[in-house]
Amino acid sequence: MSNASGTSTRATGRSKKLTFLAEEPEARPNTQWIIDSGASQQLCGKENQFRTYADISIERGIPIADGRKIQAQEMGEMKIVTEAGYITLTDVLYVPDIGKSLMSLSWIIDAGYSVEFGPKRCTVSKDSLQSKLS
């Protein structure tokens, strides 16, 4: 059974980290988000998806799976469009060389959202907003 921390515990008592893929509806095509339980920061490679952004004063290298570091160039705010409304993300890093956008599970929870994982989708809730991400 999955819990909001993104850790799955099986009958054996072992736990493992989970990653889920969310795709935005037609309002902003071609933007896919991976909800990552191991990410401490949101990352997006599409500059046109930002509502606001500013240059980063210090260089930020983001280590990736193949051992390389890719550079963040800007930081800003985004609104993810869902069928139920918007999920607002702040302090999102613009990283042009990243393939898919990463949404930090710990950041979502710290921002007051509740996250529930099911067999085929993830539900992100806050106040009256309840967005189902497939």
C-alpha positions as CSV (number, residue, x, y, z in Angstrom):
1,M,0.0,0.0,0.0
2,S,1.4,3.4,-0.9
3,N,1.4,6.4,1.4
4,A,2.0,10.1,1.0
5,S,5.7,9.9,1.5
6,G,6.1,7.8,-1.6
7,T,7.3,4.8,0.2
8,S,5.7,1.4,-0.4
9,T,5.8,-1.2,2.3
10,R,5.0,-4.8,1.4
11,A,4.2,-7.7,3.6
12,T,7.9,-8.5,3.9
13,G,8.5,-5.2,5.8
14,R,10.8,-3.9,3.1
15,S,10.2,-0.4,1.7
16,K,11.1,1.1,-1.7
17,K,10.9,4.6,-3.3
18,L,8.2,5.1,-5.9
19,T,8.0,7.5,-8.9
20,F,4.8,8.4,-10.7
21,L,4.2,10.0,-14.0
22,A,1.6,12.8,-14.3
23,E,0.6,14.4,-17.6
24,E,-1.2,17.7,-17.9
25,P,-4.4,18.1,-19.8
26,E,-4.7,19.8,-23.2
27,A,-4.3,23.3,-21.8
28,R,-0.5,22.9,-22.0
29,P,0.3,19.9,-24.3
30,N,3.7,18.1,-24.2
31,T,4.3,18.8,-20.5
32,Q,4.7,15.6,-18.4
33,W,5.5,15.6,-14.8
34,I,7.2,12.8,-12.8
35,I,6.2,12.9,-9.2
36,D,9.5,12.0,-7.6
37,S,9.7,10.9,-3.9
38,G,13.5,11.4,-4.0
39,A,13.6,14.9,-5.5
40,S,14.1,17.9,-3.2
41,Q,13.3,20.4,-5.9
42,Q,10.9,20.9,-8.9
43,L,12.7,20.9,-12.3
44,C,11.2,21.9,-15.7
45,G,12.9,22.1,-19.1
46,K,10.2,24.2,-20.7
47,E,10.7,27.9,-20.1
48,N,7.3,28.8,-21.7
49,Q,5.5,26.9,-18.9
50,F,6.7,29.4,-16.2
51,R,4.3,32.2,-15.0
52,T,7.2,34.2,-13.5
53,Y,10.9,33.5,-13.3
54,A,14.2,35.2,-12.5
55,D,17.9,34.4,-13.2
56,I,19.7,32.3,-10.6
57,S,22.5,34.3,-9.0
58,I,24.6,31.2,-8.2
59,E,25.3,28.4,-10.6
60,R,23.3,25.2,-9.8
61,G,24.4,21.9,-11.2
62,I,21.9,19.1,-10.9
63,P,23.3,15.6,-10.8
64,I,21.5,13.1,-13.0
65,A,21.4,9.3,-13.2
66,D,24.3,9.0,-15.8
67,G,26.6,10.9,-13.5
68,R,26.6,14.2,-15.5
69,K,25.5,17.5,-14.0
70,I,23.0,19.7,-15.9
71,Q,22.7,23.4,-15.2
72,A,19.6,25.3,-13.8
73,Q,19.4,28.7,-15.4
74,E,16.3,30.3,-13.8
75,M,13.9,29.8,-10.9
76,G,10.2,30.7,-10.9
77,E,6.5,29.8,-10.4
78,M,4.3,27.5,-12.4
79,K,0.6,26.6,-12.3
80,I,-0.2,23.0,-13.3
81,V,-3.6,22.9,-15.0
82,T,-5.8,20.0,-13.9
83,E,-9.5,19.2,-14.4
84,A,-10.2,20.4,-10.8
85,G,-8.2,23.7,-10.9
86,Y,-4.5,24.6,-10.5
87,I,-1.6,23.2,-8.5
88,T,0.8,26.1,-7.9
89,L,4.5,25.3,-7.8
90,T,7.0,27.8,-6.5
91,D,10.8,27.8,-6.7
92,V,10.8,25.6,-9.8
93,L,14.2,25.4,-11.5
94,Y,14.4,25.9,-15.2
95,V,16.8,23.2,-16.5
96,P,16.8,23.3,-20.3
97,D,18.6,19.9,-20.6
98,I,16.1,17.9,-18.6
99,G,13.8,15.6,-20.6
100,K,10.8,15.3,-18.3
101,S,9.7,17.7,-15.5
102,L,10.2,16.6,-11.9
103,M,7.7,17.4,-9.1
104,S,9.1,16.9,-5.6
105,L,6.7,14.8,-3.5
106,S,8.2,16.2,-0.3
107,W,7.7,19.8,-1.6
108,I,4.0,19.1,-2.4
109,I,3.4,17.8,1.1
110,D,5.3,20.6,2.7
111,A,3.2,23.1,0.7
112,G,0.0,21.7,2.4
113,Y,-1.1,19.3,-0.3
114,S,-2.2,15.8,0.5
115,V,-1.1,13.0,-1.9
116,E,-2.7,9.6,-2.3
117,F,-1.5,7.0,-4.7
118,G,-3.8,4.4,-6.2
119,P,-3.2,1.6,-8.7
120,K,-3.6,3.8,-11.8
121,R,-3.4,7.4,-10.6
122,C,-2.3,9.9,-8.0
123,T,-4.7,12.3,-6.3
124,V,-3.3,15.7,-5.1
125,S,-5.7,17.5,-2.8
126,K,-5.7,20.9,-0.9
127,D,-8.7,22.6,0.5
128,S,-11.5,22.0,-2.1
129,L,-9.1,21.1,-4.9
130,Q,-8.9,17.4,-5.7
131,S,-6.8,16.7,-8.8
132,K,-6.4,13.2,-10.2
133,L,-3.2,12.7,-12.2
134,S,-2.8,9.6,-14.3
